């Protein structure tokens, strides 16, 4: 009886220890560093902005609502980078894909009489038709990148970098090297919103939520997602297990291109056509993806970590803008964040491997 009564006590104690350890892991800096970084940034700029500007603009609800809306497209760009990275391929062409999609969506809506450099693209199409063609074009660009990577066996870093250069040239070509204003009626797309008290949930934010939820579900809850993670972590091992790595990488680049097409449509509806608009999105997207990989999943690329990381970085940038620092600070901040994020990601994976080796060694010595 004593032995039987002692078993629950040990089990309960083990559960308590296990539960406590789990909470410590969940709340550790290693697991949710972006949240702790956000708290530090928030406190610093909550003090600095009023002290230097004499206003409470950093804490104003309008500032946060605007931040949520303006950064939604950059978060979508980060997801377009993350999905191929999950399968083990880079998509360095995402910024150029967005710029090309912006210009294509605008030019397709222009009557040929208003277009000085007619390449047969100024068709005067209604904006819904132009938007659909633009998104499909983004998917075709992703398909082209994927075929170069999987069929020609060119490293994705080089292939997508080359594709980026081609798309930038095409964006300037079809735009006749000039910006365009938003066509009449097209601006209503990005302006659509759902009122939520003092805030308005704009269409770009709604699209972000939908794509993030779908992306999270596919990556974390489906066999396709598990195969993608396997392909990204160990492509040779995944192939030996029967996973078609090339098909997954091709599909991931197509999905990234489709998302870039969606971003191009929303951005052109909001800002008009600018052939260089997307070029500045790659750096913050990469920084968010690698910083996000250190959140929640212990060194694994994941959707919600990426979303959190990019908005934390955006809060820092917003604080710098409000205290009127020089423009170069933005690129400097994102550059430092990218280097730090990659270093943290590598340290995370190395520490996990060392922990696994240590556990295996300990078990072996006990035997």
N, C-alpha and C positions, 0 to 999 in steps of 0.2 A: 504493500500500500504506500509505503514511504516513497519508493521509487516512482510509483505512478503519480503520486501527488507532486513529486519534484519536477516532473517533466513540464507541466504547464508553466511553472514558475520560471524555469530557464527559458522556455519559448517566449513567454511574455516579456521577459527581460531582454531577450534577443530582438524582439519586435520593437521594443522601446528604443534600444540602441540603434537599430536599423532605421527607425523612423526619424530619430534625431539626426543621424548621419545624412539621411536624405534631405532633410530641411536645410542642414548646413551646406550641402552641395548645391541645392537650388538657390540659396541666397548668397552663395559665395561670389566674390568678385570675378573669379574665373568663369562663372556661368552666366552672370548678368552684368558684366562690366559696363555695358552701354548705359544701363539705368543709373549706375553710380556716377558715370561720367556726365550724364544729363543733369543729375542733382548738383554736381559741382559747377557746371556751366550755368545752370539756372540761378544759383546763389550768386555767382560772380557778377553776371550781367544784371541781376536784379538790384545790385548795389552800384555797379559802375554806370549803367545807363542814366539813372536819376542824378548821380553825382556829376556826370560830365555834360549832360544835356538839359537837366532841370525838368525832365518829363518822366512820366511813367509809361512810356510807349512800349517798353519791352513786356510789361505785364498786361497791356490792354488786350481785351478779348479779340478785337479786330486784327491785331498782329498775329495771334495764334490761328485764327480762322484763315487769314490770308496765307500763312505759312503752310497750313494743311493743303490748301488749294494749289498754290504755286509749285510746291515740291512734289505733287502727286505724279506729274509727268516724269520727273527724274527718278522717282521710286519705280515707276513702270519700266524705265530704262534699265534700272538695276535688276529687275526681274528678268528682263530680256537678256541680260548678261549672265544671270545666275543659272538659268535653265540649261544652256549649253555647258557651262562649267560643271554642273552636276553630272553630266555625261562624259566629262573629261575633255571638252574642247573650249577654246576661247572664242569669243565673238567681239573682236575689237572694232568691228564695223558698225556697231549699233548707233553711234553718233551720226555717222554718214548716212546710214539707213534712214534715220529720222529726218535729216536735212533733205534728202532726196524725196522722201514721202511728202514732206511739207510742200515742196515746190511742185511736185506732180499733182497733188490734190488741188492746189490753187490754179495751175495752168490748165488742167482739164476743164475747169469751170469758166475760163475766159473765152469770149468770142474771138475768133481769129482776127477780126478787124482791130481789136485792142492789143494784139500781141505782135510786137515788132519782129520777133524771130520765130516764124512759124515752122515748127518741126512736125506738124501734123498732130500736135497734142492739144492745141487750143480748140476744143470741140464745143464749148458752151454747154457742158453737161450740167444737169441739176446736181446739187451738192451730195445727195444720198448716193447717186450713181458714181460720182467722182470718189467718194469716200470708200465705197466697196472696191472699186478698181485699185485704189491706193493700197488698201490692206492686202489685197491679193498680190499686188506687185511686191509688197514687203515679203510675203511668203515665198514668192519666186526668187527674190534676191537671197533669202535664207537657203533655198534649195540649191541655188548656184554655188553658194559658199560651201554647203554640205557636200556637193558632188566633187568640188575641188579637193576637199579634205579627205573624203572617203574613197573616191575613185582614183584620183591622181596621187593620193598618199602624200599630200603636202601638209606640213605642220599647220595646225589651225591658227597659231599665232601669226605666221607669215601669210597664210591664205586670206584671213580676214583683214589683216593690215593692208594687203594689196587691194582687196575688195573695197576697203574704206577709201583708198585713194581714187579708185575708179568712180565710186559713187559721188565723191565730192566734186570731181570733174564734171560728171553728168548733171549734178544739181546746178552748177554754175552755167552749164550749157543750156539746159532747158529754161533757166530763169533769165537768160540773156544778161547774166551778171548784175541783176538788180533785184531789189525787194518788191513785193506786191502787197497791197492792202487786202483786207478781208473782203471777199465778194459779198454783195448785198444778200442778206438773209442767212448767210453761212455762219455768221457770228452767233446766231441763236443756239447753235449746237453746244458750244462750250459754256454758254451763259445759262443753260438749263440747270435747274437746281431744285432741291427739296428743302423747304424752310424747316428748321429745327430750333424753335425759340429764337434767340438772338443770332444763331448761326444759320448758314445755308450750306447744305451738302451739295456741292456742285457736281456736274456730270463727270469731270475727270477723277474726282475722288470716288464716285460711285463705281466707275470703270476699274479703278485701282482695287477697290475692295473685292469686286467680283473676280478679277483676274488673280488676285492674291489668294482668295479662298479656293478657287479652282486649282491653282498651282500647288497650294499646300496639300489639298486632298489627293491630287494625282501623285505627288512626290512621296507623301507620307503614308498613304492608305491604299495604294494599288500596287499590283505586281510590276507594272511599268516603272513606277517610281523606284521600287527596290532594285530593278535591273539597271536603271540609270545610275543609281548610287554605286552599284557594283561595278559598272563600266567606268565610272569616274575614279573609283578608288583603286581598282586593279583590273585594267582592261584585258590583260592576258588571262588572268584567272577567270574573269567573266566569260571569255570566249570558250575556255575549256569546260565551263559549266553549261554551255549551250546558248549563251546570250549573244544575240546578233548586235554586237557593239556598233558596227558601222551604221546600221539602220537607226539605232537609238540616237547616235550623234547627228545623223542627217535630220531626223525628226526634230531634235532639240534646236538645231539651227533654223529650221523652218518656223518653229514656234516663236523663236526669238525674232525672226524677221516679221512675222505677223504682228507681234506686239509692237515692234518698231513702227509698222504701218499704222497701227491704231494711235500711237503717240503722235505721229506726223499729222494725222487727220485732226486730232484734238488741238495740237499746237497751232496748226494753220488756221483753225477756226478762231483761236484766241488771239494770235499775234500776227496773222497774215503769213506771207511767204518770205523767209530769210534763208538764203542758201548756206549760211554758216551756223544756223541756230543749234543744231544738234552736236556740234563739235565739242562744246564744253560739258556735255553730259557724261562722257565716258569716264573721266577721272573720278567724279563723285560716285558714279555707279559702281566702279571697281572697288573703291574704298568701302562703300557700304556692304558689298557682297562679302569681302574678306573680313571686315569687322563683324558683320552679321554671322559669319561662320563660327565665331567664338561664342556666340550667344545661344543658350538653350540646348544645343546639340553637341557640344564638346568638340569643336573643330570641323563639323560637317556643314556644308552649305545648306541654308534653309530659308524659307520665305519670310517668316515673321522676324527672324533675327535681322535679315536684310532691311525690312521695312523700318524696324526700330532704329537700326544703326544709321540709316540715311536721315531720318528725322532728327536724331540727336546731333548729327553733323550739321544739319540745316539750322538748328537752333543756335549753334555756335556761330555760324556764318551770319545769321540774322542779328545776333548780338554785336558782332564786329561792325556790321553795316550801320547799326543804330548809333554806335559811338564814333562813326565817321573815320574809320581807319582807311589807309590807302587801298586801292583796288587789288593790288598784288597780294594782299593778305589772304584773299579767298583761295587762289591757286596754291599758295604756300600751305595753308591750313589743310586743304584736301590732299596735297602731296605728302605732308607729314602723317596725315591720317591713314593714307594708303600704305605707306611703309610700315607704320606701327601696326596696322591691321594684319598685314601679311606676316610680320614677325610674331604677333600674338597667335595667329592661326598655326604657324609652323611649331611654335612652342607648345601649343595645346596638343597637337598631334604627337609630337615627340614625347611629351610627358605621359600621354596615354600609353604609348608603346613601351616606355620604360617601366611604367606601372604594371603592364601586362607581363613583361619579362620578369620583373621582380616577383610577381605572384606565382608565375610558373616555376621559377627557381626555388621559391619557398616551399611549394607543394612537392617539388622533386626531392628536396633535402629531407622533408618530413617522411617521405616514403623510405 
